[in-house]
């Protein structure tokens, strides 16, 4: 089972937990009571539909977060970042959250 190490850039809190192969990153982090969003974006987001871009996270290594989606290309997401709602966990990853207002 893949392991997620979650670093919140706003609170400097770190959590580690195991997930099932292919799990949705945003849903998994929220299930384990982690923060994907920064500030008011916790309330002002699209709830995982891929429309707002507020669940932007940095993922290392990128190859363990599944293939990029067309929605991420439309949002012009940089190479080291993913939308949490579009990333699938396929291996151990380090995820930095709360990086965008």
C-alpha positions as a printed Julia matrix, in Angstrom:
101×3 Matrix{Float64}:
   0.0    0.0     0.0
   1.34   3.45   -0.93
   2.27   5.9     1.82
   1.48   9.63    1.76
   3.61  12.06    3.76
   1.61  15.27    4.01
   3.28  18.62    4.76
   0.96  21.59    5.29
   2.88  24.71    4.23
   0.52  26.99    6.17
   0.63  25.27    9.58
   3.97  23.39    9.14
   2.18  20.22   10.3
   3.29  16.82    8.94
   1.19  13.62    8.77
   1.91  10.19    7.32
  -0.67   7.57    6.4
  -1.16   4.61    4.08
  -3.72   4.54    1.28
  -5.01   2.08   -1.28
  -3.39   1.92   -4.71
  -5.05   4.41   -7.08
  -6.72   6.43   -4.3
  -7.8    9.99   -5.09
  -5.33  12.33   -3.37
  -7.82  15.05   -2.33
 -10.41  12.63   -0.94
  -7.77  10.64    0.93
  -6.18  13.68    2.56
  -9.57  15.03    3.66
 -10.57  11.57    5.0
  -7.42  11.53    7.16
  -8.29  15.05    8.42
  -5.48  16.74    6.52
  -5.75  20.15    4.87
  -5.62  20.46    1.09
  -6.75  24.08    0.99
  -5.31  27.31    2.36
  -7.36  29.84    4.32
 -10.91  30.48    3.08
 -10.41  28.09    0.18
 -11.52  25.38    2.63
 -15.03  26.74    2.07
 -14.73  28.35   -1.38
 -13.84  25.46   -3.69
 -15.49  23.25   -6.3
 -15.56  20.13   -4.04
 -13.27  18.06   -6.26
 -14.76  18.78   -9.67
 -11.48  20.15  -11.1
 -12.9   23.58  -11.93
 -11.38  25.98   -9.38
  -7.74  24.91   -9.03
  -7.76  25.55   -5.27
  -6.56  22.04   -4.34
  -3.16  22.67   -5.92
  -0.43  20.59   -4.26
   3.25  19.88   -4.83
   3.99  16.17   -5.27
   7.32  14.33   -5.12
   8.0   12.11   -7.01
   5.57  13.06   -9.78
   5.53   9.59  -11.35
   3.78   8.22   -8.23
   0.75  10.5    -8.69
  -0.6    9.0   -11.91
  -0.9   10.65  -15.33
  -1.81  14.33  -15.65
  -5.34  15.14  -16.76
  -6.51  17.51  -19.5
  -8.02  19.7   -16.77
  -4.56  20.25  -15.27
  -3.27  21.24  -18.7
  -6.14  23.73  -19.09
  -5.28  25.26  -15.69
  -1.6   25.47  -16.84
  -0.36  23.72  -13.69
   3.48  23.74  -13.38
   5.36  20.45  -13.78
   5.97  19.77  -10.07
   2.36  20.46   -9.03
  -0.96  18.63   -9.39
  -4.6   19.26   -8.63
  -5.35  17.08   -5.62
  -8.75  16.19   -7.06
  -7.15  14.79  -10.23
  -4.12  12.96   -8.77
  -4.22   9.21   -8.1
  -1.71   7.77   -5.62
   0.19   4.85   -7.2
   3.29   4.87   -4.98
   4.87   6.58   -1.96
   4.61  10.38   -2.25
   5.51  13.54   -0.38
   2.68  16.06   -0.73
   2.95  19.75    0.18
  -0.48  21.32    0.65
  -1.91  24.81    1.26
   0.46  26.39   -1.24
  -2.07  28.65   -3.02
  -4.44  31.39   -1.8
